[in-house]
Amino acid sequence: MRSSQVRILILACGNTLRSDDGIGPWLAEWAEQHFSAQPEIRVISRQQWTPDLAEDIARSNSVLFIDCSVESAPGSINLISVYPSVQTQSLATHHQGAPELLSLARDLYDSPPSQAIILTIGAGSIELGEEFSEPVRDALPSACALLEKTVQRLLTGSPL
């Protein structure tokens, strides 16, 4: 399946009309501009992750998921490994999480990425609005630095 190989797929999720939930698309736009000269890096930003993304994941060596987290402290930045979910009986078609998308890439294309990680920023608010909360605004420089460092490590094969 690894024809048209992408070394790193950055896959962001979020709603830009729901305050801090828009951090994924914001970071995706930053990454697209920052890594524009590197064709081995592909950036996709969606309001929701859906099953059709499994093919893009299967064509990638590494996947870096980006999303907000309502379970983390506002403005906190976390980077953790993601593993395919245990296969379930039903398939949700409206929204998929990172583990479910990895499972689909494995099950449908027999080609999961060699590394998958998720970068999350703790949301202070997901109420209607187009501005980030103060904790998320304050975390932006650190989130961008961690995103850049993570991509560079994935490109060189260094452990995270």
C-alpha angles and dihedrals in degrees: 000000000000096000111130086027119204113199095205128018115194106201115187130185134192150101115258090202094061103069111237092015084077093068092096095057091041092054090043090056090048091050093047090055095039096049097033093120093055110080092185089070118075124188124201123178123189137168087234134010110244134185094260088073090070091085092054089049092049090054092054132086092209135012126206111194118199125196143137120259123219089188096060128076112273110274095009115138121214132182116190138162117257124212131191113273122245108270113265133200097243133046119220108216100186101061134004128191124221095264092050092049090051089051091052092050089051097043099041101035104018086228116105117173117262091236132024125178137165128220113202133182117203111245121229093186137008093178120127110290143100099233129084121240117254095258091053093045089051091050096053098092092048092045092052091048092050091047091052093046092048093050091049091051091049091050092051095040092240117154115261 
